Amino acid sequence: MSMAPGDTLTSHNFGLQIDGVMVEYLKKVEVLSFQQDVIEYQQVSATGQPKVSKMPGVQKAGECTVVRGMTHSSAFTEWIKESIEGRMSTARKNATILVMDPESNPVKRYNLRNAWCCKIDASSVEAGAASALTETVTITYEELVIE
């Protein structure tokens, strides 16, 4: 089923690539943010009227939080491990959050440059419970590029 003009994407089909390789389909992506300084300057126009202008300043680094099912995804687990152990020469990677259409074709990319995992929370475990185990991972990055 292809999308008709004007259709909006749904939020149920997305995944994570690390260095261009799909490593994980995610349960949830939270707080994917971008922030940029705003430079405001004032000047006087040729007619002597005050004029205020704004222009973009420096981009700021960001963070996002992803929730994944606790799986045997060795690539994602190794990335987390490299970050925890402080091996930054290999922990900094380019990651991409992919949003896909109903036919699993990528239609939007959030490219996270020089990303690494800075926090991990594992879900609670309980004897006799019938629930999926998840990991919540906070990813910090130096630059966000949206395609």
C-alpha positions in Angstrom: 0.0 0.0 0.0 1.7 3.2 -1.1 1.1 6.5 0.4 -1.2 9.0 -1.3 -0.3 12.7 -1.6 -1.1 14.3 1.7 -0.9 11.1 3.8 1.0 11.5 7.0 3.5 8.9 8.3 2.6 6.6 11.1 4.8 6.2 14.2 5.0 2.4 14.3 7.7 1.6 11.8 11.2 2.8 12.5 14.7 1.5 13.2 18.3 2.4 14.0 21.3 2.2 11.7 24.9 2.5 13.0 27.5 3.4 10.4 25.0 2.6 7.7 24.0 -0.9 8.9 20.5 -1.6 10.3 21.1 -3.0 13.7 17.8 -2.6 15.6 14.1 -2.0 15.2 13.0 0.1 18.1 10.0 0.2 20.4 10.2 4.0 21.0 12.2 7.1 20.2 11.8 10.0 22.6 13.1 13.5 22.7 15.0 13.7 19.4 15.9 17.4 19.6 17.8 20.0 17.8 18.8 23.4 19.1 20.6 26.4 17.6 21.6 29.7 19.1 19.8 32.8 17.7 21.8 35.9 17.1 19.8 39.1 17.4 21.4 42.3 16.2 20.1 45.8 16.0 21.0 48.5 13.4 19.6 51.7 12.0 18.2 51.6 8.5 19.2 54.1 5.7 16.1 56.1 6.7 17.2 56.3 10.4 14.6 53.7 11.6 15.8 51.1 14.1 15.8 47.6 12.7 16.1 44.3 14.5 17.3 41.2 12.6 17.8 37.6 13.7 20.1 35.0 12.2 21.1 31.5 13.0 24.0 30.9 15.3 25.9 27.9 16.5 24.2 24.5 16.5 24.2 22.7 19.8 24.8 19.1 20.5 21.7 17.0 21.3 20.4 13.8 22.9 17.7 11.3 22.1 16.4 8.4 24.0 15.5 5.0 22.4 13.7 2.1 23.9 14.5 -1.4 22.5 13.5 -4.9 23.3 16.3 -6.7 25.1 17.6 -8.8 22.2 20.8 -10.5 21.0 21.7 -7.5 18.8 25.4 -7.8 19.1 26.2 -4.6 17.1 24.0 -2.3 19.3 25.2 -4.1 22.5 28.8 -3.6 21.5 28.2 0.1 20.8 26.8 0.5 24.3 29.7 -1.4 25.8 32.3 0.7 24.0 30.6 3.8 25.3 30.4 2.5 28.9 34.1 1.5 28.8 35.1 4.9 27.5 36.6 3.7 24.2 35.7 6.9 22.5 37.8 6.2 19.4 35.4 3.4 18.5 32.3 4.4 20.5 31.7 7.6 18.4 29.7 6.5 15.4 27.3 7.9 12.9 23.8 6.7 13.8 20.5 7.2 11.9 17.0 7.0 13.1 15.0 5.8 10.1 11.2 6.4 9.7 9.6 4.1 7.2 6.4 4.0 5.3 3.9 1.1 5.5 6.0 -0.9 2.9 9.1 -0.5 5.1 10.8 2.0 2.7 12.8 4.6 4.5 11.2 8.0 4.0 12.9 10.2 6.7 16.3 10.0 8.2 17.6 11.7 11.4 21.4 11.4 11.1 23.2 11.7 14.4 26.8 12.6 13.8 29.5 11.4 16.3 26.9 9.7 18.5 27.6 7.5 21.5 25.5 6.0 24.3 25.7 8.0 27.6 23.0 6.2 29.7 21.3 2.9 29.8 18.3 1.7 31.9 17.2 -1.9 31.9 13.5 -2.6 32.7 12.6 -4.3 36.0 12.6 -8.0 36.1 10.1 -10.0 38.3 9.7 -13.7 38.8 6.4 -14.9 37.3 5.8 -11.7 35.3 4.8 -12.1 31.7 6.3 -9.0 30.1 9.0 -8.1 27.6 12.3 -6.9 28.8 13.5 -3.5 27.4 16.5 -1.3 27.6 16.2 2.5 27.5 19.4 4.0 26.0 20.2 7.7 25.9 22.3 8.6 22.8 24.2 11.9 22.7 25.4 13.4 19.4 27.3 16.4 18.1 25.2 17.2 15.1 21.7 16.4 13.8 21.2 16.3 10.0 17.6 15.7 8.8 17.0 14.1 5.3 
